Structures are given as C-alpha cells and as structure tokens.
Amino acid sequence: MIDIKRKKEGQIDVIVIKGEVDASSSILLDNAIKETIEKGSKRIMIDCSALEYISSAGLGVFMSYIEEMKKQKTKFVVSGLNEKVRHVFEILGLDQLLKITVTKEEGLTFLK
C-alpha cells in the first residue's frame, strides 16, 4: 500500500511517500514526480521518512529523472530514508547521483 501526497513548502515542492513502492505502485511515484517537473518546479524534495520499502521498479523511477533534473537545473533531494532503504540506494550508487539527506529539515535547507 502506498500513499503519495504533493505539497508546497514555500518555493519547494515536497512529495511525501508513505508505505511501499513496488512494481505496481511505482507508476504513482513516477506520475507525482513528472507532474511536479511539468509544472516548472526548480526545487523538489522527496520525503521518504514514512517509506518502508522500495523495489527495483521504484528505484528506476528515481534513476529515470536524474538527467532531466540536471538539464533543467532542478535542485532535487531525497530525505528521511530509513537504514534499510538507504542501504539499497547506496548499493546501487544512487547516493552518488542524488542528494540524500538524513532529515527533512536538512533537505529543505539544501534546497533554499
């Protein structure tokens, strides 16, 4: 089960993920990121503090936007990963390609 909410915090678009991102729910994450980019956001945070699990399909969603964000000069941060999920990001080297912060507050500071 997944719940994805989009909200604004000042000039920052925040996408909050709660639950599990697997093959069937990764399309919801993809849509949330795509819609945020299409509306012209230049500062995006993915709040993963309530993310319990992410599959390879979910990780693929993040990977698919890395180049586009660079081209559009969009600042992008992933925050609040639990230890297990963070380890998966690190194994795949996504921690080298994405800005990952421990807390939401650190992410918001980075994006300002």
C-alpha positions as CSV (number, residue, x, y, z in Angstrom):
1,M,0.0,0.0,0.0
2,I,1.3,3.4,-0.9
3,D,0.1,7.0,-0.2
4,I,1.7,9.9,-2.1
5,K,1.0,13.5,-1.3
6,R,2.3,16.6,-3.0
7,K,2.5,19.9,-1.1
8,K,4.3,23.2,-1.2
9,E,6.6,24.5,1.5
10,G,7.5,28.0,0.4
11,Q,9.2,27.7,-3.0
12,I,9.8,24.0,-2.5
13,D,7.6,21.2,-3.9
14,V,7.5,18.3,-1.5
15,I,6.4,14.8,-2.5
16,V,5.7,12.7,0.6
17,I,5.8,8.9,0.2
18,K,4.2,6.6,2.8
19,G,4.2,2.9,2.6
20,E,5.8,0.7,0.0
21,V,6.9,1.5,-3.6
22,D,6.8,-1.7,-5.7
23,A,6.3,-2.6,-9.3
24,S,2.6,-1.8,-9.2
25,S,2.8,1.4,-7.2
26,S,5.9,2.9,-8.8
27,I,3.7,4.4,-11.5
28,L,2.1,6.6,-8.8
29,L,5.6,7.9,-7.8
30,D,6.5,8.4,-11.4
31,N,3.4,10.4,-12.0
32,A,3.9,12.6,-8.9
33,I,7.5,13.5,-9.9
34,K,6.5,14.0,-13.6
35,E,3.6,16.3,-12.7
36,T,5.9,18.3,-10.4
37,I,8.5,18.8,-13.0
38,E,6.0,19.6,-15.7
39,K,4.6,22.4,-13.6
40,G,8.0,24.0,-13.7
41,S,9.3,23.3,-10.2
42,K,13.0,24.0,-9.7
43,R,13.2,22.7,-6.1
44,I,11.9,19.3,-5.3
45,M,12.1,17.2,-2.2
46,I,11.0,13.6,-1.9
47,D,10.2,13.0,1.8
48,C,10.8,9.3,2.4
49,S,10.6,9.4,6.2
50,A,7.5,7.1,6.0
51,L,8.8,4.9,3.1
52,E,9.0,1.3,4.3
53,Y,10.2,-0.5,1.2
54,I,11.3,0.3,-2.4
55,S,11.7,-2.2,-5.2
56,S,13.9,-2.0,-8.2
57,A,11.0,-0.5,-10.2
58,G,10.7,2.3,-7.6
59,L,14.5,2.9,-7.8
60,G,14.2,3.0,-11.5
61,V,11.8,5.9,-11.2
62,F,14.4,8.0,-9.4
63,M,17.1,7.0,-11.9
64,S,14.9,8.0,-14.9
65,Y,14.8,11.6,-13.7
66,I,18.4,12.2,-12.8
67,E,19.5,13.5,-16.2
68,E,16.3,15.5,-16.8
69,M,16.7,17.3,-13.5
70,K,20.3,18.2,-14.3
71,K,19.4,19.5,-17.7
72,Q,16.6,21.7,-16.3
73,K,18.8,22.8,-13.4
74,T,16.3,21.5,-10.9
75,K,17.5,21.0,-7.3
76,F,16.4,17.7,-6.1
77,V,16.8,16.0,-2.7
78,V,15.7,12.7,-1.2
79,S,15.3,12.9,2.6
80,G,14.5,10.7,5.6
81,L,15.4,7.2,4.2
82,N,15.3,4.5,6.9
83,E,18.5,2.5,7.2
84,K,17.3,-0.5,5.1
85,V,16.1,1.7,2.2
86,R,19.1,3.9,2.3
87,H,21.3,0.8,2.1
88,V,19.6,-0.2,-1.2
89,F,20.2,3.3,-2.6
90,E,23.9,3.0,-1.6
91,I,24.3,-0.4,-3.1
92,L,23.1,0.9,-6.4
93,G,25.2,4.0,-6.2
94,L,22.2,6.3,-6.1
95,D,23.7,8.1,-3.1
96,Q,26.4,9.3,-5.6
97,L,23.9,10.5,-8.1
98,L,21.2,12.1,-5.9
99,K,21.4,14.4,-2.9
100,I,20.3,12.4,0.1
101,T,19.8,14.0,3.5
102,V,19.1,12.3,6.8
103,T,16.3,14.7,7.8
104,K,13.6,16.7,6.0
105,E,15.0,19.8,7.7
106,E,18.4,19.2,6.1
107,G,16.8,18.7,2.7
108,L,14.8,21.9,3.0
109,T,18.0,23.8,4.0
110,F,19.8,22.4,0.9
111,L,17.0,23.5,-1.4
112,K,16.8,27.1,-0.2
